[in-house]
Amino acid sequence: NNLGSGLRARYARSGDLHDLQRAIQVWEQAVKATPAGSPDLPSRLNNLGNGLSDRYARSGDLHDLQRAIDAWEQAVKATPAGSPNLPSRLNNLGNGLSARYARSGDLHDLQRAIDAWEQAVKATPAGSPERAAILNNLGSGLRDRYAQTREPQALEAALKAHEQAFNFLEARLADSPVPYKLGQQGQFAAVYADLVSARLLKANAAPPEAPALRRDALVVAEMTKSRVLTALMSRGLPLPPGVPVEEAAREAHLFEELTNLDEKALLERGATPQDTQVERLRMERREQVVGELRGIWSRWAKRGGELADWVALRRADPPKWEDLARLADDLGPETALMSFFALRDGIALFVLRAGWQEPRAFTVETLRGQQGDILQRLVREVHLYDRTDRRGETWDRLLQPLLAEALPLVGEARRIVFAPQSFGHLLPWAVALRRAGWQGRLVAVPALGLLPRLRDKARPTNGKALVAGNPLPTPELNLPYAEEEARQVAAMLGAQPLLRHQATKQAVLAALSDASIIHLATHAYFHGGSPLDSGILLADGILTAREVMQQRLEADLLVLSACETGIAGTLGGDELAGLAQAFLYAGARSLLVSLWSVDDPATAALMTAFYQARQNGADKAEALRTAMDFVRSQPRWAHTYYWGAFVLMGDWT
């Protein structure tokens, strides 16, 4: 049994099917060698079922799936009623039967799966970490039943199960430390996606309840995005008047300590493991700090009004419908909010405008692998653009029907504030919207709830600019157009640029903290395996995202005129990390970043046009649109590759 477990673990790392075959073989031997009444038999049968299920996932051979179901059924029968292992074995059986239903369409299999999950829920202790996944599986099975039978009670029961799974997770995440929060967000992303799906499905089935269901669906979609980043960015919020000085000072001291503890935990993500004793003491201290802060915030929130709103922002409460509606109203009729959300079997796009009592929601179904196909086509057709390839762009073909439905509701709005999610972070939405016929300006934010925090930041008044360019003028890394770009930008901003060997880490870091505009025309890279180790190449070393997060900036605008500066990787769920997120966390109000490896001369022309438009009075979003139009108008740069990579994130004013 242990040998099989080891071989399966190695298979999970290597993908070597030979390891999985051997694991199945030794588990088969273990089952045969185990006496019928042995307490070890259920776990060995369960492991055998898991191995066969893994092989089915690779081969699609229904014989493997049937044998896995047989093994799990035997494991369930052999497991005592009160065993703590019974829920997970029932859950496995439900998953196997559901997989067979997906192939056969036999409702008997689906009902048996639902029965197994219902038994698993009953057998699961109230506080068990398995509870959310089992409830979510039950909800998915009931939704499948509704899809086949259109029984209203099946949809009602599905929604109830998904909401129970969601509420269970939210209760555990409320005061959790950063590592746990990231892990849970990654493990249970499907819980949030399935709840959004269930609410939108019920909205279509029950028109009287639709407004509330769509509001709730948008709230769940947005609360999954950049939760840790949003919480850590709650520092620096000006406290409303009327709070006693000593109480305010104590809260500020505790909050600073909490921020430092969580920042340290985030920065250590993916780094060398820390001493477990030190980590335990840090966790204990965090619990004490959170407990005292919660007491202070609870007392302040009871006073209501402006102070209660401040507390909600300070403790990073998930956004409520009222918060999102207020944001839309504050931005006015010239701005439309869009929220993109990836479902397990489709894509959802929400639109919200000032004065609306509910968002509009649009969905499109995607088959397995189609979401990945969007990215593969984007890389092939745009990132790796070849002038000799005349096939055109097809990467957005699944998105265009969604945009065609949504854009009429944007109406007269000149601007879209767009909050992507999942693979949507990697897509050039300004390009997709232009191809759909929209001529406005796009601003991206990691989450709609983050925008008020960015807009409420105090604007710098010193007018200082930091400009650096071409720090590594070697034959392999020379960027002559970036150097000329830095000279021109510095001249327009009245600054002295750091060029070539002058652009050291020490020189850049020394000027970062009090610059109101920062422009870095350099090489950069995204580290997919460890996003916080993504970096900007300077004359004497690399400035990593991990190091950036330890800075405190006052920049109104930070431009990363380099490759892949807007790409982010996940730390868990939709908690992203990369250079853009690091600079937002450090304090920048807005960023101009790129989604792919850009062309040096085209980028230099785009940046010059951007700053010229700014000097002519355009806001940042308008200036980017003008610059993109200019580059696109040049025949040699007409392809998306040359003008579509850059994204404005944050405050556009």
Secondary structure, DSSP 8 states (H G I E B T S, - for coil): -HHHHHHHHHHHHH--HHHHHHHHHHHHHHHHHS-TT-TTHHHHHHHHHHHHHHHHHHH--HHHHHHHHHHHHHHHHHS-TT-TTHHHHHHHHHHHHHHHHHHH--HHHHHHHHHHHHHHHHHS-TT-TTHHHHHHHHHHHHHHHHHHH--HHHHHHHHHHHHHHHHHHHHHHTT--HHHHHHHHHHTHHHHHHHHHHHHHHHHH-GGGHHHHHHHHHHHHHHTBSHHHHHHTTTT----TTS-HHHHHHHHHHHHHHHHHHHHHHHTTTSS---HHHHHHHHHHHHHHHHHHHHHHHHHHTT-HHHHHHHHHHTT----HHHHHHHHHHH-TTEEEEEEEEETTEEEEEEE-TT-SS-EEEEEE--TTHHHHHHHHHIIIIIT--TT--S---TTTTTHHHHHHHHHHHTT-SEEEEE--GGGGGS-HHHHHHHTT--SEEEE-S-GGGHHHHHTS----S--EEEEE-S--STTT--HHHHHHHHHHHHHHT---EEGGG--HHHHHHHHTT-SEEEEESEEE--SS-GGG-EEEETTEEEEHHHHTTS----SEEEE-STTTT--EEEETBEEESHHHHHHHHT-SEEEEESS---HHHHHHHHHHHHHHHHTT--HHHHHHHHHHHHHHSGGG-SHHHHS-EEEEE---
